[in-house]
């Protein structure tokens, strides 16, 4: 569990708090999306969760942040990093090795994982992220998207309780982005891992997150399931957060009195809404998903597709 | 005009990342390259601006092969916006950055300064700011402004919206739209299919170092076989329209079955939308 109480933080060089009065409880195993305009404090909030604040960035820290029962101020960064794995926004700043395999080994060896177990962990993590073929590649020969996957695999190999990921799909194509979300959700469910993702791709968060947190000027503006957050389309737009088109369509249909159900999180939901509006026989949810997936690409499709491409391509740039 | 004629390319001389690529981009078009990571899109952009030379075939800018053009000549014909503005920005103030291209080309003049002032004002940039203290979105705007000020007839944009929030993305793309309306040829690589659908008139679909198709944006995005082959994710309203037709074949050819944009879908579903509004 992550428990953030009355948390405010001012960087030493700033005069104003970057985040303020944050109260947020994230249960174990939750898939949490954090979004907001540039400079709203999203990354700062994640730094508080992985201990970078206050251990690397000095400043005025008020309130408390507890992760897996550890008070992040009282315990050191090494202790926190045994529970929390992070992928930075600036992926190059995270890479410490010149070869993918060495990058995978770095954390495992530093945490004293036995040599017998290391090979299993590395292989499993590379397979889980779909980049087994990159194992012997040099880091500088990888594309930005491939580096993001390597960073993710290196963290997954450490089997942390919490994954904190700052825009982990920023450089990935849409199909690869869906594939990463799909594998994160699958991995998190299998291992009970809590996932916290900072993301601008609101359509992905709407589809995958259990809890969507919207930050505005350092404060939490919304923290709820995506359907409920997306009800506030106009307010979101006013603070620089766009809604997925399916949610905007649904919102406008509701405003015109043409639909009365929950906000559509994805194309699949919008199919059901459109059928209602058109007076068409509504098929079962399963067939609705099949039809929507045929065009919007499911995670399973995307994962299979990426695996196939990776195998064929051998990781070309 | 930009023309690729049977172009192959490689970074190390061994592993070919483009194979026999041919296409033509007419003056004044707005074209987006789409495809997965590793499809060869960024390599194609590097070939257009001469950072990479073909190992086979020819890249022609206005009929002249890039291999015969000096870097300075090419720079005046093609402005290039890198995905990461920090690869581009190299001066200590916004004004110096804006004038850097003129300086490099030996074209500093009072007229150039006036043009830089106008563009800084239009972009909301402060001439005295330190570029490295600006946020990512503003640095991207500065990088774009420093290209536009040179008035190249072609601008090439590699992922112009990556890392930007919604407002910054809209600001950058609206500036690009206005440039295009005034006659600039725009060539863009973009992963955000909603942005591609909103702004690009046509797309070139790449996969595994080859061009699979070139044509009007929505025509290609509605082509199920093509989007599957290229692992493209259709914009949400296109996906919705296609899914509804699949489930209810009687909708084929109706307003719902043809809807590409949010506005078109809302009208098709019975919402009254004022005529003349911007398509969404």
Interface residues (C-beta under 8 A of the other chain):
Chain A: X36 X37 X38 X39 X89 X143 X144 X145 X146 X167 X170 X171 X172 X173 X174 X175 X176 X178 X200 X202 X203 X240 X241 X242 X244 X245 X246 X248 X249 X252 X253 X256 X258 X267 X270 X271 X274 X275 X277 X278 X280 X283 X287 X288 X291 X292 X294 X295 X296 X297 X302 X305 X306 X309 X312 X313 X315 X316 X317
Chain B: X11 X15 X17 X35 X36 X37 X38 X39 X43 X83 X135 X136 X137 X159 X162 X163 X164 X165 X166 X167 X168 X191 X192 X193 X194 X208 X209 X224 X227 X231 X232 X233 X234 X235 X236 X237 X238 X239 X240 X242 X243 X244 X246 X247 X248 X251 X256 X262 X265 X266 X269 X270 X271 X272 X280
